[in-house]
Amino acid sequence: MLSRARSTVAAKAVRLDLPADLPGWKPVGNYDWAWPAAWVEAQARDMAAQFDIRNGNSHDTSQFADSAAICGYDADWPLRRQ
């Protein structure tokens, strides 16, 4: 999901009100979309790896490979105002 959003708004900055203790925090709050998306993805991958270690399998980390494999099949379904 984040990689799709990142590719559609790659050149745009986003305004986010993030906690000051977050790595990469900026007092102004304007971020290039790639930074928060990459940070969230890294956190998710780290948590998935921790679950896999705890559970003794690779189920959660394999979800990233599975989702990357289907990204080419996504489609835009714009909502129309009635």
GUSELO-307687 format. One line per 2 residues: number of its first residue (from 1); for each residue y, x, z of N, C-alpha, C. Coordinates in nm, 2 decimals. Atoms other than C-alpha are relative to their C-alpha. Layout:
% residues N
NUM> Y:X:Z:Y:X:Z:Y:X:Z; ... $
This chain:
% residues 82
1> -0.12:0.08:0.00:0.00:0.00:0.00:0.13:0.09:0.00; -0.12:-0.08:-0.01:0.25:0.27:0.10:0.02:0.08:-0.13 $
3> -0.02:-0.08:0.12:0.18:0.48:-0.21:0.05:-0.08:-0.11; -0.05:0.09:0.10:0.24:0.18:-0.43:0.15:-0.02:0.02 $
5> -0.14:0.02:-0.03:0.57:0.11:-0.26:0.08:0.12:-0.02; -0.07:-0.12:0.02:0.66:0.47:-0.27:0.03:0.03:-0.15 $
7> -0.02:-0.02:0.15:0.61:0.48:-0.65:0.10:-0.09:-0.06; -0.09:0.10:0.06:0.82:0.17:-0.71:0.14:0.02:0.05 $
9> -0.13:-0.02:-0.05:1.12:0.28:-0.50:0.03:0.15:0.02; -0.01:-0.15:-0.03:1.09:0.66:-0.53:0.14:0.05:0.01 $
11> -0.13:-0.06:0.01:1.45:0.72:-0.61:0.10:-0.06:0.11; -0.09:0.08:-0.09:1.59:0.48:-0.35:-0.01:0.05:0.15 $
13> 0.00:-0.03:-0.14:1.69:0.56:0.01:-0.01:-0.14:0.08; 0.01:0.12:-0.08:1.60:0.31:0.28:0.07:0.03:0.14 $
15> -0.06:-0.02:-0.14:1.78:0.25:0.61:-0.10:-0.05:0.10; 0.10:0.03:-0.11:1.55:0.25:0.91:0.06:0.04:0.13 $
17> -0.04:-0.03:-0.14:1.63:0.23:1.28:-0.13:0.05:0.07; 0.12:-0.06:-0.06:1.36:0.47:1.41:0.03:0.06:0.13 $
19> -0.02:-0.07:-0.13:1.31:0.61:1.76:0.05:0.14:-0.02; -0.06:-0.13:0.01:1.50:0.93:1.82:-0.11:0.11:0.02 $
21> 0.10:-0.10:-0.03:1.18:1.11:1.94:-0.10:0.01:-0.12; 0.09:0.00:0.12:1.01:1.05:1.60:0.03:0.13:-0.08 $
23> -0.02:-0.12:0.08:0.96:1.38:1.40:0.07:-0.04:-0.13; -0.07:0.03:0.12:1.21:1.39:1.12:0.11:-0.10:0.02 $
25> -0.10:0.10:-0.03:1.45:1.14:1.29:0.14:0.05:-0.05; -0.13:-0.03:0.04:1.80:1.13:1.15:0.10:-0.10:0.07 $
27> -0.09:0.09:-0.07:2.10:0.99:1.34:0.06:-0.11:-0.09; -0.06:0.10:0.09:2.24:0.82:1.03:-0.10:-0.11:-0.03 $
29> 0.10:0.10:0.03:1.91:0.64:0.96:-0.03:-0.02:-0.14; 0.03:0.01:0.14:1.90:0.69:0.58:-0.11:0.10:-0.03 $
31> 0.11:-0.09:0.03:1.57:0.82:0.46:-0.05:-0.02:-0.15; 0.07:0.01:0.13:1.41:0.90:0.12:-0.13:-0.07:0.03 $
33> 0.11:0.08:-0.03:1.13:0.65:0.10:-0.13:0.08:0.01; 0.12:-0.08:0.00:0.87:0.92:0.05:-0.03:0.06:0.14 $
35> 0.02:-0.06:-0.13:0.92:1.07:0.40:-0.07:-0.10:0.10; 0.07:0.09:-0.10:0.84:0.76:0.62:-0.14:-0.04:-0.05 $
37> 0.13:0.04:0.05:0.55:0.66:0.38:-0.10:0.11:0.02; 0.09:-0.11:-0.02:0.40:1.01:0.40:-0.03:0.02:0.15 $
39> 0.03:-0.01:-0.14:0.44:1.02:0.78:-0.10:-0.11:0.05; 0.09:0.11:-0.04:0.27:0.68:0.83:-0.14:0.03:-0.05 $
41> 0.13:-0.03:0.05:-0.01:0.78:0.60:-0.07:0.11:0.07; 0.05:-0.11:-0.07:-0.06:1.11:0.78:-0.05:-0.05:0.14 $
43> 0.04:0.06:-0.12:-0.08:0.92:1.11:-0.12:-0.08:-0.01; 0.12:0.09:0.03:-0.33:0.67:0.97:-0.12:0.09:-0.03 $
45> 0.12:-0.09:0.03:-0.55:0.95:0.84:-0.05:0.07:0.12; 0.04:-0.07:-0.12:-0.54:1.13:1.17:-0.08:-0.09:0.09 $
47> 0.07:0.09:-0.09:-0.64:0.82:1.36:-0.14:-0.04:-0.06; 0.13:0.03:0.06:-0.92:0.74:1.11:-0.10:0.12:0.03 $
49> 0.08:-0.12:-0.03:-1.05:1.10:1.16:-0.05:-0.01:0.15; 0.04:0.01:-0.15:-1.05:1.05:1.54:-0.10:-0.11:0.02 $
51> 0.10:0.10:-0.02:-1.24:0.72:1.51:-0.13:0.05:-0.06; 0.13:-0.05:0.06:-1.50:0.89:1.28:-0.06:0.10:0.09 $
53> 0.05:-0.10:-0.09:-1.54:1.17:1.53:-0.07:-0.08:0.12; 0.05:0.08:-0.11:-1.59:0.92:1.81:-0.13:-0.08:-0.04 $
55> 0.12:0.09:0.04:-1.83:0.70:1.61:-0.11:0.08:-0.07; 0.10:-0.08:0.06:-2.02:0.99:1.45:-0.03:-0.04:-0.14 $
57> 0.02:0.03:0.15:-1.97:0.87:1.09:0.13:0.03:-0.07; -0.12:-0.02:0.08:-1.71:0.88:0.81:0.05:-0.13:-0.05 $
59> -0.04:0.13:0.05:-1.65:0.51:0.77:0.15:-0.01:-0.02; -0.15:0.02:0.01:-1.27:0.51:0.85:0.06:0.09:-0.10 $
61> -0.06:-0.09:0.09:-1.18:0.82:0.65:-0.04:-0.04:-0.15; 0.04:0.04:0.14:-1.38:0.69:0.35:0.08:-0.12:-0.05 $
63> -0.09:0.11:0.05:-1.15:0.39:0.34:0.11:0.04:-0.08; -0.11:-0.06:0.08:-0.87:0.61:0.21:-0.05:0.03:-0.14 $
65> 0.05:-0.03:0.13:-1.09:0.73:-0.08:-0.02:-0.13:-0.08; 0.02:0.13:0.06:-1.19:0.37:-0.15:0.13:-0.07:-0.05 $
67> -0.12:0.06:0.04:-0.84:0.24:-0.15:0.07:0.07:-0.11; -0.06:-0.08:0.11:-0.72:0.53:-0.37:-0.07:-0.04:-0.14 $
69> 0.07:0.03:0.12:-0.99:0.44:-0.62:0.04:-0.13:-0.07; -0.04:0.13:0.05:-0.87:0.08:-0.66:0.14:-0.01:-0.04 $
71> -0.15:0.01:0.02:-0.50:0.16:-0.69:0.03:-0.02:-0.15; -0.03:0.02:0.14:-0.52:0.16:-1.07:-0.02:-0.14:-0.04 $
73> 0.03:0.13:0.03:-0.63:-0.20:-1.06:0.11:-0.10:0.05; -0.10:0.09:-0.05:-0.32:-0.34:-0.89:0.09:-0.06:-0.10 $
75> -0.08:0.07:0.10:-0.09:-0.58:-1.06:0.12:-0.07:0.08; -0.12:0.07:-0.06:0.26:-0.72:-0.99:-0.02:-0.15:-0.02 $
77> 0.00:0.15:0.00:0.27:-1.09:-0.90:0.13:-0.05:0.05; -0.13:0.04:-0.05:0.64:-1.17:-0.88:0.00:-0.14:0.05 $
79> -0.03:0.14:-0.05:0.74:-1.47:-0.68:0.12:-0.06:-0.07; -0.11:0.07:0.07:0.96:-1.72:-0.86:0.06:-0.10:0.09 $
81> -0.06:0.10:-0.08:1.21:-1.93:-0.69:-0.02:-0.14:-0.07; 0.02:0.14:0.05:1.15:-2.30:-0.72:0.13:-0.07:-0.03 $
